[in-house]
Amino acid sequence: MPKLKTSRAAAKRFKKTGTGKLKRMKAYKSHILTKKSTKRKRNLRKATITDATNAKVMKRILPY
């Protein structure tokens, strides 16, 4: 059985948790921040768990 290649792009964006779920950072925090409220920007700082609908595909490109 050959080794599986990890998608390097995905590896830089997602981390596996202890239970095997995928942790990611939220989008919309890079630019055009003046019109976004302080509360909204503060909530975008926190990491979140990848949705279960995408997790199956993500685990295939992140085998290790």
PDB file of N, CA, C, O and CB in Angstrom:
ATOM      1  N   MET A   1       0.850  -1.190   0.000  1.00  0.00           N
ATOM      2  CA  MET A   1       0.000   0.000   0.000  1.00  0.00           C
ATOM      3  C   MET A   1       0.893   1.250   0.000  1.00  0.00           C
ATOM      4  O   MET A   1       1.708   1.416   0.908  1.00  0.00           O
ATOM      5  CB  MET A   1      -0.966   0.000   1.239  1.00  0.00           C
ATOM      6  N   PRO A   2       0.756   2.126  -0.996  1.00  0.00           N
ATOM      7  CA  PRO A   2       1.612   3.321  -1.018  1.00  0.00           C
ATOM      8  C   PRO A   2       1.184   4.343   0.025  1.00  0.00           C
ATOM      9  O   PRO A   2       0.061   4.322   0.529  1.00  0.00           O
ATOM     10  CB  PRO A   2       1.590   3.961  -2.402  1.00  0.00           C
ATOM     11  N   LYS A   3       2.107   5.227   0.325  1.00  0.00           N
ATOM     12  CA  LYS A   3       1.792   6.313   1.257  1.00  0.00           C
ATOM     13  C   LYS A   3       0.808   7.275   0.599  1.00  0.00           C
ATOM     14  O   LYS A   3       0.791   7.422  -0.623  1.00  0.00           O
ATOM     15  CB  LYS A   3       3.085   7.065   1.697  1.00  0.00           C
ATOM     16  N   LEU A   4      -0.008   7.926   1.420  1.00  0.00           N
ATOM     17  CA  LEU A   4      -0.943   8.931   0.908  1.00  0.00           C
ATOM     18  C   LEU A   4      -0.309  10.303   1.049  1.00  0.00           C
ATOM     19  O   LEU A   4       0.378  10.584   2.031  1.00  0.00           O
ATOM     20  CB  LEU A   4      -2.309   8.873   1.660  1.00  0.00           C
ATOM     21  N   LYS A   5      -0.539  11.141   0.076  1.00  0.00           N
ATOM     22  CA  LYS A   5       0.003  12.499   0.151  1.00  0.00           C
ATOM     23  C   LYS A   5      -0.982  13.414   0.850  1.00  0.00           C
ATOM     24  O   LYS A   5      -2.186  13.367   0.601  1.00  0.00           O
ATOM     25  CB  LYS A   5       0.331  13.040  -1.253  1.00  0.00           C
ATOM     26  N   THR A   6      -0.449  14.246   1.728  1.00  0.00           N
ATOM     27  CA  THR A   6      -1.243  15.257   2.414  1.00  0.00           C
ATOM     28  C   THR A   6      -1.347  16.491   1.527  1.00  0.00           C
ATOM     29  O   THR A   6      -0.361  16.913   0.923  1.00  0.00           O
ATOM     30  CB  THR A   6      -0.621  15.616   3.794  1.00  0.00           C
ATOM     31  N   SER A   7      -2.537  17.066   1.451  1.00  0.00           N
ATOM     32  CA  SER A   7      -2.701  18.337   0.748  1.00  0.00           C
ATOM     33  C   SER A   7      -2.073  19.416   1.613  1.00  0.00           C
ATOM     34  O   SER A   7      -2.574  19.713   2.698  1.00  0.00           O
ATOM     35  CB  SER A   7      -4.217  18.649   0.449  1.00  0.00           C
ATOM     36  N   ARG A   8      -0.981  20.005   1.144  1.00  0.00           N
ATOM     37  CA  ARG A   8      -0.244  20.988   1.947  1.00  0.00           C
ATOM     38  C   ARG A   8      -1.077  22.250   2.179  1.00  0.00           C
ATOM     39  O   ARG A   8      -0.969  22.883   3.229  1.00  0.00           O
ATOM     40  CB  ARG A   8       1.083  21.354   1.259  1.00  0.00           C
ATOM     41  N   ALA A   9      -1.896  22.610   1.211  1.00  0.00           N
ATOM     42  CA  ALA A   9      -2.752  23.795   1.359  1.00  0.00           C
ATOM     43  C   ALA A   9      -3.715  23.593   2.524  1.00  0.00           C
ATOM     44  O   ALA A   9      -3.922  24.500   3.330  1.00  0.00           O
ATOM     45  CB  ALA A   9      -3.540  24.080   0.048  1.00  0.00           C
ATOM     46  N   ALA A  10      -4.305  22.396   2.611  1.00  0.00           N
ATOM     47  CA  ALA A  10      -5.246  22.098   3.689  1.00  0.00           C
ATOM     48  C   ALA A  10      -4.518  21.968   5.025  1.00  0.00           C
ATOM     49  O   ALA A  10      -5.039  22.382   6.061  1.00  0.00           O
ATOM     50  CB  ALA A  10      -6.023  20.809   3.382  1.00  0.00           C
ATOM     51  N   ALA A  11      -3.319  21.396   5.003  1.00  0.00           N
ATOM     52  CA  ALA A  11      -2.557  21.193   6.241  1.00  0.00           C
ATOM     53  C   ALA A  11      -2.220  22.522   6.917  1.00  0.00           C
ATOM     54  O   ALA A  11      -2.105  22.587   8.141  1.00  0.00           O
ATOM     55  CB  ALA A  11      -1.266  20.417   5.949  1.00  0.00           C
ATOM     56  N   LYS A  12      -2.064  23.574   6.122  1.00  0.00           N
ATOM     57  CA  LYS A  12      -1.755  24.892   6.685  1.00  0.00           C
ATOM     58  C   LYS A  12      -2.986  25.581   7.263  1.00  0.00           C
ATOM     59  O   LYS A  12      -2.863  26.516   8.055  1.00  0.00           O
ATOM     60  CB  LYS A  12      -1.132  25.776   5.623  1.00  0.00           C
ATOM     61  N   ARG A  13      -4.174  25.120   6.867  1.00  0.00           N
ATOM     62  CA  ARG A  13      -5.411  25.787   7.275  1.00  0.00           C
ATOM     63  C   ARG A  13      -6.192  25.039   8.354  1.00  0.00           C
ATOM     64  O   ARG A  13      -6.995  25.641   9.066  1.00  0.00           O
ATOM     65  CB  ARG A  13      -6.288  25.979   6.080  1.00  0.00           C
ATOM     66  N   PHE A  14      -5.964  23.739   8.480  1.00  0.00           N
ATOM     67  CA  PHE A  14      -6.732  22.922   9.416  1.00  0.00           C
ATOM     68  C   PHE A  14      -5.815  22.167  10.360  1.00  0.00           C
ATOM     69  O   PHE A  14      -4.722  21.749   9.978  1.00  0.00           O
ATOM     70  CB  PHE A  14      -7.626  21.945   8.663  1.00  0.00           C
ATOM     71  N   LYS A  15      -6.271  21.992  11.607  1.00  0.00           N
ATOM     72  CA  LYS A  15      -5.543  21.192  12.588  1.00  0.00           C
ATOM     73  C   LYS A  15      -6.505  20.155  13.139  1.00  0.00           C
ATOM     74  O   LYS A  15      -7.684  20.446  13.342  1.00  0.00           O
ATOM     75  CB  LYS A  15      -4.945  22.082  13.735  1.00  0.00           C
ATOM     76  N   LYS A  16      -6.016  18.956  13.380  1.00  0.00           N
ATOM     77  CA  LYS A  16      -6.859  17.920  13.958  1.00  0.00           C
ATOM     78  C   LYS A  16      -6.893  18.071  15.473  1.00  0.00           C
ATOM     79  O   LYS A  16      -5.870  18.350  16.099  1.00  0.00           O
ATOM     80  CB  LYS A  16      -6.356  16.517  13.562  1.00  0.00           C
ATOM     81  N   THR A  17      -8.077  17.885  16.060  1.00  0.00           N
ATOM     82  CA  THR A  17      -8.218  17.922  17.513  1.00  0.00           C
ATOM     83  C   THR A  17      -7.972  16.513  18.051  1.00  0.00           C
ATOM     84  O   THR A  17      -7.782  15.573  17.280  1.00  0.00           O
ATOM     85  CB  THR A  17      -9.634  18.452  17.936  1.00  0.00           C
ATOM     86  N   GLY A  18      -7.976  16.376  19.342  1.00  0.00           N
ATOM     87  CA  GLY A  18      -7.744  15.080  19.969  1.00  0.00           C
ATOM     88  C   GLY A  18      -8.783  14.046  19.603  1.00  0.00           C
ATOM     89  O   GLY A  18      -8.480  12.856  19.529  1.00  0.00           O
ATOM     90  N   THR A  19     -10.022  14.494  19.370  1.00  0.00           N
ATOM     91  CA  THR A  19     -11.103  13.571  19.030  1.00  0.00           C
ATOM     92  C   THR A  19     -11.208  13.322  17.530  1.00  0.00           C
ATOM     93  O   THR A  19     -12.074  12.567  17.088  1.00  0.00           O
ATOM     94  CB  THR A  19     -12.418  14.106  19.546  1.00  0.00           C
ATOM     95  N   GLY A  20     -10.322  13.957  16.733  1.00  0.00           N
ATOM     96  CA  GLY A  20     -10.311  13.723  15.292  1.00  0.00           C
ATOM     97  C   GLY A  20     -11.095  14.730  14.478  1.00  0.00           C
ATOM     98  O   GLY A  20     -11.164  14.621  13.254  1.00  0.00           O
ATOM     99  N   LYS A  21     -11.692  15.719  15.147  1.00  0.00           N
ATOM    100  CA  LYS A  21     -12.409  16.763  14.411  1.00  0.00           C
ATOM    101  C   LYS A  21     -11.395  17.744  13.837  1.00  0.00           C
ATOM    102  O   LYS A  21     -10.230  17.749  14.234  1.00  0.00           O
ATOM    103  CB  LYS A  21     -13.435  17.501  15.331  1.00  0.00           C
ATOM    104  N   LEU A  22     -11.848  18.578  12.894  1.00  0.00           N
ATOM    105  CA  LEU A  22     -10.949  19.540  12.262  1.00  0.00           C
ATOM    106  C   LEU A  22     -11.249  20.949  12.755  1.00  0.00           C
ATOM    107  O   LEU A  22     -12.395  21.398  12.739  1.00  0.00           O
ATOM    108  CB  LEU A  22     -11.070  19.473  10.731  1.00  0.00           C
ATOM    109  N   LYS A  23     -10.194  21.639  13.194  1.00  0.00           N
ATOM    110  CA  LYS A  23     -10.309  22.990  13.709  1.00  0.00           C
ATOM    111  C   LYS A  23      -9.856  23.947  12.620  1.00  0.00           C
ATOM    112  O   LYS A  23      -8.877  23.678  11.924  1.00  0.00           O
ATOM    113  CB  LYS A  23      -9.475  23.177  15.011  1.00  0.00           C
ATOM    114  N   ARG A  24     -10.564  25.069  12.464  1.00  0.00           N
ATOM    115  CA  ARG A  24     -10.204  26.058  11.445  1.00  0.00           C
ATOM    116  C   ARG A  24     -10.424  27.457  12.000  1.00  0.00           C
ATOM    117  O   ARG A  24     -11.136  27.647  12.986  1.00  0.00           O
ATOM    118  CB  ARG A  24     -11.032  25.850  10.145  1.00  0.00           C
ATOM    119  N   MET A  25      -9.801  28.429  11.350  1.00  0.00           N
ATOM    120  CA  MET A  25     -10.041  29.825  11.703  1.00  0.00           C
ATOM    121  C   MET A  25     -11.170  30.352  10.823  1.00  0.00           C
ATOM    122  O   MET A  25     -11.409  29.844   9.728  1.00  0.00           O
ATOM    123  CB  MET A  25      -8.742  30.689  11.534  1.00  0.00           C
ATOM    124  N   LYS A  26     -11.854  31.370  11.317  1.00  0.00           N
ATOM    125  CA  LYS A  26     -12.989  31.934  10.581  1.00  0.00           C
ATOM    126  C   LYS A  26     -12.521  32.868   9.469  1.00  0.00           C
ATOM    127  O   LYS A  26     -11.427  33.430   9.533  1.00  0.00           O
ATOM    128  CB  LYS A  26     -13.922  32.687  11.537  1.00  0.00           C
ATOM    129  N   ALA A  27     -13.356  33.022   8.460  1.00  0.00           N
ATOM    130  CA  ALA A  27     -13.050  33.876   7.310  1.00  0.00           C
ATOM    131  C   ALA A  27     -13.490  35.317   7.591  1.00  0.00           C
ATOM    132  O   ALA A  27     -14.058  35.605   8.645  1.00  0.00           O
ATOM    133  CB  ALA A  27     -13.745  33.338   6.030  1.00  0.00           C
ATOM    134  N   TYR A  28     -13.224  36.209   6.648  1.00  0.00           N
ATOM    135  CA  TYR A  28     -13.655  37.631   6.665  1.00  0.00           C
ATOM    136  C   TYR A  28     -12.940  38.470   7.722  1.00  0.00           C
ATOM    137  O   TYR A  28     -13.532  39.409   8.253  1.00  0.00           O
ATOM    138  CB  TYR A  28     -15.154  37.712   6.907  1.00  0.00           C
ATOM    139  N   LYS A  29     -11.686  38.159   8.040  1.00  0.00           N
ATOM    140  CA  LYS A  29     -10.959  38.926   9.053  1.00  0.00           C
ATOM    141  C   LYS A  29      -9.712  39.574   8.463  1.00  0.00           C
ATOM    142  O   LYS A  29      -8.871  40.070   9.213  1.00  0.00           O
ATOM    143  CB  LYS A  29     -10.574  38.025  10.231  1.00  0.00           C
ATOM    144  N   SER A  30      -9.568  39.583   7.128  1.00  0.00           N
ATOM    145  CA  SER A  30      -8.311  40.050   6.551  1.00  0.00           C
ATOM    146  C   SER A  30      -8.318  41.513   6.116  1.00  0.00           C
ATOM    147  O   SER A  30      -7.321  42.210   6.305  1.00  0.00           O
ATOM    148  CB  SER A  30      -7.967  39.203   5.384  1.00  0.00           C
ATOM    149  N   HIS A  31      -9.410  41.988   5.543  1.00  0.00           N
ATOM    150  CA  HIS A  31      -9.424  43.390   5.087  1.00  0.00           C
ATOM    151  C   HIS A  31     -10.856  43.918   5.093  1.00  0.00           C
ATOM    152  O   HIS A  31     -11.799  43.177   5.371  1.00  0.00           O
ATOM    153  CB  HIS A  31      -8.802  43.520   3.659  1.00  0.00           C
ATOM    154  N   ILE A  32     -11.008  45.195   4.785  1.00  0.00           N
ATOM    155  CA  ILE A  32     -12.285  45.934   4.878  1.00  0.00           C
ATOM    156  C   ILE A  32     -12.878  45.754   6.281  1.00  0.00           C
ATOM    157  O   ILE A  32     -14.012  45.304   6.448  1.00  0.00           O
ATOM    158  CB  ILE A  32     -13.302  45.439   3.782  1.00  0.00           C
ATOM    159  N   LEU A  33     -12.071  46.120   7.278  1.00  0.00           N
ATOM    160  CA  LEU A  33     -12.477  45.921   8.669  1.00  0.00           C
ATOM    161  C   LEU A  33     -13.181  47.144   9.258  1.00  0.00           C
ATOM    162  O   LEU A  33     -13.765  47.060  10.338  1.00  0.00           O
ATOM    163  CB  LEU A  33     -11.266  45.579   9.512  1.00  0.00           C
ATOM    164  N   THR A  34     -13.131  48.273   8.559  1.00  0.00           N
ATOM    165  CA  THR A  34     -13.693  49.507   9.122  1.00  0.00           C
ATOM    166  C   THR A  34     -15.203  49.436   9.278  1.00  0.00           C
ATOM    167  O   THR A  34     -15.752  49.975  10.239  1.00  0.00           O
ATOM    168  CB  THR A  34     -13.331  50.689   8.249  1.00  0.00           C
ATOM    169  N   LYS A  35     -15.880  48.778   8.343  1.00  0.00           N
ATOM    170  CA  LYS A  35     -17.346  48.728   8.422  1.00  0.00           C
ATOM    171  C   LYS A  35     -17.856  47.602   9.315  1.00  0.00           C
ATOM    172  O   LYS A  35     -19.053  47.537   9.595  1.00  0.00           O
ATOM    173  CB  LYS A  35     -17.929  48.569   7.036  1.00  0.00           C
ATOM    174  N   LYS A  36     -16.977  46.720   9.765  1.00  0.00           N
ATOM    175  CA  LYS A  36     -17.391  45.619  10.640  1.00  0.00           C
ATOM    176  C   LYS A  36     -17.328  46.072  12.100  1.00  0.00           C
ATOM    177  O   LYS A  36     -16.420  46.798  12.503  1.00  0.00           O
ATOM    178  CB  LYS A  36     -16.491  44.364  10.417  1.00  0.00           C
ATOM    179  N   SER A  37     -18.295  45.634  12.863  1.00  0.00           N
ATOM    180  CA  SER A  37     -18.352  46.054  14.268  1.00  0.00           C
ATOM    181  C   SER A  37     -17.242  45.380  15.073  1.00  0.00           C
ATOM    182  O   SER A  37     -16.710  44.344  14.674  1.00  0.00           O
ATOM    183  CB  SER A  37     -19.734  45.720  14.879  1.00  0.00           C
ATOM    184  N   THR A  38     -16.903  45.981  16.208  1.00  0.00           N
ATOM    185  CA  THR A  38     -15.862  45.440  17.086  1.00  0.00           C
ATOM    186  C   THR A  38     -16.241  44.048  17.566  1.00  0.00           C
ATOM    187  O   THR A  38     -15.397  43.155  17.636  1.00  0.00           O
ATOM    188  CB  THR A  38     -15.627  46.370  18.290  1.00  0.00           C
ATOM    189  N   LYS A  39     -17.507  43.868  17.893  1.00  0.00           N
ATOM    190  CA  LYS A  39     -17.991  42.567  18.360  1.00  0.00           C
ATOM    191  C   LYS A  39     -17.817  41.488  17.290  1.00  0.00           C
ATOM    192  O   LYS A  39     -17.402  40.364  17.576  1.00  0.00           O
ATOM    193  CB  LYS A  39     -19.466  42.666  18.768  1.00  0.00           C
ATOM    194  N   ARG A  40     -18.146  41.861  16.051  1.00  0.00           N
ATOM    195  CA  ARG A  40     -18.032  40.914  14.939  1.00  0.00           C
ATOM    196  C   ARG A  40     -16.576  40.529  14.704  1.00  0.00           C
ATOM    197  O   ARG A  40     -16.268  39.356  14.492  1.00  0.00           O
ATOM    198  CB  ARG A  40     -18.635  41.512  13.656  1.00  0.00           C
ATOM    199  N   LYS A  41     -15.673  41.519  14.741  1.00  0.00           N
ATOM    200  CA  LYS A  41     -14.248  41.254  14.537  1.00  0.00           C
ATOM    201  C   LYS A  41     -13.675  40.401  15.662  1.00  0.00           C
ATOM    202  O   LYS A  41     -12.826  39.542  15.426  1.00  0.00           O
ATOM    203  CB  LYS A  41     -13.474  42.566  14.433  1.00  0.00           C
ATOM    204  N   ARG A  42     -14.138  40.638  16.874  1.00  0.00           N
ATOM    205  CA  ARG A  42     -13.681  39.866  18.036  1.00  0.00           C
ATOM    206  C   ARG A  42     -14.094  38.396  17.904  1.00  0.00           C
ATOM    207  O   ARG A  42     -13.314  37.497  18.217  1.00  0.00           O
ATOM    208  CB  ARG A  42     -14.253  40.468  19.345  1.00  0.00           C
ATOM    209  N   ASN A  43     -15.323  38.160  17.439  1.00  0.00           N
ATOM    210  CA  ASN A  43     -15.797  36.786  17.267  1.00  0.00           C
ATOM    211  C   ASN A  43     -15.101  36.063  16.115  1.00  0.00           C
ATOM    212  O   ASN A  43     -15.021  34.834  16.113  1.00  0.00           O
ATOM    213  CB  ASN A  43     -17.292  36.785  17.034  1.00  0.00           C
ATOM    214  N   LEU A  44     -14.598  36.815  15.140  1.00  0.00           N
ATOM    215  CA  LEU A  44     -13.882  36.206  14.013  1.00  0.00           C
ATOM    216  C   LEU A  44     -12.492  35.722  14.407  1.00  0.00           C
ATOM    217  O   LEU A  44     -11.887  34.935  13.678  1.00  0.00           O
ATOM    218  CB  LEU A  44     -13.769  37.200  12.869  1.00  0.00           C
ATOM    219  N   ARG A  45     -11.975  36.178  15.550  1.00  0.00           N
ATOM    220  CA  ARG A  45     -10.653  35.757  16.015  1.00  0.00           C
ATOM    221  C   ARG A  45     -10.642  34.307  16.475  1.00  0.00           C
ATOM    222  O   ARG A  45      -9.622  33.625  16.375  1.00  0.00           O
ATOM    223  CB  ARG A  45     -10.188  36.654  17.145  1.00  0.00           C
ATOM    224  N   LYS A  46     -11.765  33.843  16.974  1.00  0.00           N
ATOM    225  CA  LYS A  46     -11.830  32.514  17.581  1.00  0.00           C
ATOM    226  C   LYS A  46     -11.833  31.416  16.518  1.00  0.00           C
ATOM    227  O   LYS A  46     -12.370  31.586  15.424  1.00  0.00           O
ATOM    228  CB  LYS A  46     -13.076  32.393  18.461  1.00  0.00           C
ATOM    229  N   ALA A  47     -11.220  30.293  16.871  1.00  0.00           N
ATOM    230  CA  ALA A  47     -11.245  29.123  15.996  1.00  0.00           C
ATOM    231  C   ALA A  47     -12.586  28.417  16.147  1.00  0.00           C
ATOM    232  O   ALA A  47     -13.284  28.600  17.145  1.00  0.00           O
ATOM    233  CB  ALA A  47     -10.070  28.153  16.321  1.00  0.00           C
ATOM    234  N   THR A  48     -12.937  27.616  15.158  1.00  0.00           N
ATOM    235  CA  THR A  48     -14.194  26.867  15.196  1.00  0.00           C
ATOM    236  C   THR A  48     -13.979  25.492  14.582  1.00  0.00           C
ATOM    237  O   THR A  48     -12.955  25.244  13.946  1.00  0.00           O
ATOM    238  CB  THR A  48     -15.322  27.630  14.450  1.00  0.00           C
ATOM    239  N   ILE A  49     -14.936  24.610  14.772  1.00  0.00           N
ATOM    240  CA  ILE A  49     -14.855  23.255  14.230  1.00  0.00           C
ATOM    241  C   ILE A  49     -15.440  23.247  12.816  1.00  0.00           C
ATOM    242  O   ILE A  49     -16.465  23.878  12.557  1.00  0.00           O
ATOM    243  CB  ILE A  49     -15.606  22.237  15.150  1.00  0.00           C
ATOM    244  N   THR A  50     -14.779  22.524  11.903  1.00  0.00           N
ATOM    245  CA  THR A  50     -15.271  22.390  10.533  1.00  0.00           C
ATOM    246  C   THR A  50     -16.600  21.646  10.537  1.00  0.00           C
ATOM    247  O   THR A  50     -16.777  20.683  11.283  1.00  0.00           O
ATOM    248  CB  THR A  50     -14.237  21.655   9.644  1.00  0.00           C
ATOM    249  N   ASP A  51     -17.524  22.092   9.708  1.00  0.00           N
ATOM    250  CA  ASP A  51     -18.853  21.484   9.636  1.00  0.00           C
ATOM    251  C   ASP A  51     -18.763  20.021   9.215  1.00  0.00           C
ATOM    252  O   ASP A  51     -17.906  19.647   8.414  1.00  0.00           O
ATOM    253  CB  ASP A  51     -19.745  22.260   8.658  1.00  0.00           C
ATOM    254  N   ALA A  52     -19.654  19.198   9.761  1.00  0.00           N
ATOM    255  CA  ALA A  52     -19.630  17.753   9.505  1.00  0.00           C
ATOM    256  C   ALA A  52     -19.826  17.406   8.036  1.00  0.00           C
ATOM    257  O   ALA A  52     -19.344  16.368   7.582  1.00  0.00           O
ATOM    258  CB  ALA A  52     -20.697  17.071  10.325  1.00  0.00           C
ATOM    259  N   THR A  53     -20.529  18.258   7.277  1.00  0.00           N
ATOM    260  CA  THR A  53     -20.766  17.988   5.857  1.00  0.00           C
ATOM    261  C   THR A  53     -19.468  18.046   5.052  1.00  0.00           C
ATOM    262  O   THR A  53     -19.329  17.359   4.040  1.00  0.00           O
ATOM    263  CB  THR A  53     -21.777  18.988   5.290  1.00  0.00           C
ATOM    264  N   ASN A  54     -18.514  18.874   5.508  1.00  0.00           N
ATOM    265  CA  ASN A  54     -17.226  18.994   4.813  1.00  0.00           C
ATOM    266  C   ASN A  54     -16.149  18.103   5.408  1.00  0.00           C
ATOM    267  O   ASN A  54     -15.149  17.819   4.748  1.00  0.00           O
ATOM    268  CB  ASN A  54     -16.758  20.428   4.841  1.00  0.00           C
ATOM    269  N   ALA A  55     -16.333  17.657   6.640  1.00  0.00           N
ATOM    270  CA  ALA A  55     -15.277  16.957   7.371  1.00  0.00           C
ATOM    271  C   ALA A  55     -14.839  15.666   6.688  1.00  0.00           C
ATOM    272  O   ALA A  55     -13.654  15.334   6.707  1.00  0.00           O
ATOM    273  CB  ALA A  55     -15.742  16.649   8.770  1.00  0.00           C
ATOM    274  N   LYS A  56     -15.768  14.938   6.088  1.00  0.00           N
ATOM    275  CA  LYS A  56     -15.442  13.662   5.458  1.00  0.00           C
ATOM    276  C   LYS A  56     -14.448  13.863   4.308  1.00  0.00           C
ATOM    277  O   LYS A  56     -13.479  13.114   4.181  1.00  0.00           O
ATOM    278  CB  LYS A  56     -16.724  12.974   4.945  1.00  0.00           C
ATOM    279  N   VAL A  57     -14.693  14.864   3.483  1.00  0.00           N
ATOM    280  CA  VAL A  57     -13.808  15.171   2.361  1.00  0.00           C
ATOM    281  C   VAL A  57     -12.462  15.684   2.873  1.00  0.00           C
ATOM    282  O   VAL A  57     -11.411  15.332   2.337  1.00  0.00           O
ATOM    283  CB  VAL A  57     -14.460  16.213   1.423  1.00  0.00           C
ATOM    284  N   MET A  58     -12.503  16.510   3.905  1.00  0.00           N
ATOM    285  CA  MET A  58     -11.283  17.095   4.445  1.00  0.00           C
ATOM    286  C   MET A  58     -10.362  16.022   5.035  1.00  0.00           C
ATOM    287  O   MET A  58      -9.142  16.106   4.898  1.00  0.00           O
ATOM    288  CB  MET A  58     -11.627  18.136   5.510  1.00  0.00           C
ATOM    289  N   LYS A  59     -10.943  15.026   5.682  1.00  0.00           N
ATOM    290  CA  LYS A  59     -10.128  13.964   6.277  1.00  0.00           C
ATOM    291  C   LYS A  59      -9.430  13.115   5.224  1.00  0.00           C
ATOM    292  O   LYS A  59      -8.387  12.518   5.493  1.00  0.00           O
ATOM    293  CB  LYS A  59     -10.989  13.078   7.155  1.00  0.00           C
ATOM    294  N   ARG A  60     -10.002  13.062   4.030  1.00  0.00           N
ATOM    295  CA  ARG A  60      -9.363  12.320   2.934  1.00  0.00           C
ATOM    296  C   ARG A  60      -8.102  13.017   2.454  1.00  0.00           C
ATOM    297  O   ARG A  60      -7.124  12.352   2.112  1.00  0.00           O
ATOM    298  CB  ARG A  60     -10.334  12.148   1.767  1.00  0.00           C
ATOM    299  N   ILE A  61      -8.106  14.358   2.421  1.00  0.00           N
ATOM    300  CA  ILE A  61      -6.902  15.082   1.963  1.00  0.00           C
ATOM    301  C   ILE A  61      -5.951  15.396   3.106  1.00  0.00           C
ATOM    302  O   ILE A  61      -4.859  15.918   2.882  1.00  0.00           O
ATOM    303  CB  ILE A  61      -7.297  16.379   1.266  1.00  0.00           C
ATOM    304  N   LEU A  62      -6.364  15.077   4.346  1.00  0.00           N
ATOM    305  CA  LEU A  62      -5.484  15.199   5.519  1.00  0.00           C
ATOM    306  C   LEU A  62      -5.397  13.837   6.207  1.00  0.00           C
ATOM    307  O   LEU A  62      -5.961  13.662   7.286  1.00  0.00           O
ATOM    308  CB  LEU A  62      -6.010  16.298   6.517  1.00  0.00           C
ATOM    309  N   PRO A  63      -4.702  12.869   5.604  1.00  0.00           N
ATOM    310  CA  PRO A  63      -4.717  11.515   6.144  1.00  0.00           C
ATOM    311  C   PRO A  63      -3.954  11.351   7.457  1.00  0.00           C
ATOM    312  O   PRO A  63      -4.245  10.425   8.214  1.00  0.00           O
ATOM    313  CB  PRO A  63      -4.153  10.584   5.138  1.00  0.00           C
ATOM    314  N   TYR A  64      -2.983  12.227   7.752  1.00  0.00           N
ATOM    315  CA  TYR A  64      -2.143  12.031   8.946  1.00  0.00           C
ATOM    316  C   TYR A  64      -2.309  13.129   9.960  1.00  0.00           C
ATOM    317  O   TYR A  64      -1.669  13.100  11.011  1.00  0.00           O
ATOM    318  CB  TYR A  64      -0.695  11.939   8.557  1.00  0.00           C
TER     319      TYR A  64
END
